């Protein structure tokens, strides 16, 4: 019980931080249209970019990525701080990792937007950075190379999602980190189902191409 209560508190904290809809928040601050009203309808940086405000889109991207990392950082600080919410050192890695997953789930199913969130690419990156910088770096390189060669942002995200669990397994084996990354990447791929269908149909928009 002493371990489970703090873990549940951390999961709730991670979920709430992940639920913060930076696309909507930034759009309101800049006086832009609701990003859910055009494009894919997702509250993400891509739809903010469609408004023509690149700076607002960049802030959205950074905010979505940061919330995954921040949630994990807070748990690492509070959990090891000797407070009532502290957990044994042996469980800290698990608490941090699953808090990152909770933040990712918060972005996909945000309570503040009636559980209709984004696809999670930026938030997943923030969680990967918090879990293992090397896995995050290889995922980013995979995204960049795929995007440069094929000019599809969605395909690049799918490629990175397929590579990340394999890298995590190679570096850490079948541990909690691998489990969390695997679940996160599987959900990310599932959220890209419409993009996958458009890729097969040849109707997916290319990076820099016209709609």
Secondary structure, 3 states (H helix, E strand, C coil): CHHHHHHHHHHHHHHHHHCCCHHHHHHHHCCCCCHHHCCCCCCCHHHHHCCCCHHHHHHHHHHHHHHHHHHHHHHHHHHCCCCCCCCCHHHHHHHHHHHHHHHHHHHHCCHHHCCCCCCCHHHHHHHHHHHCHHHHHHHHHHHHHHHHHHCCHHHHHHHHHHHHHHHHHHHHCCCHHHHHHHHHHHHHHHHCHHHHHHHHHCCCCCCCCCC
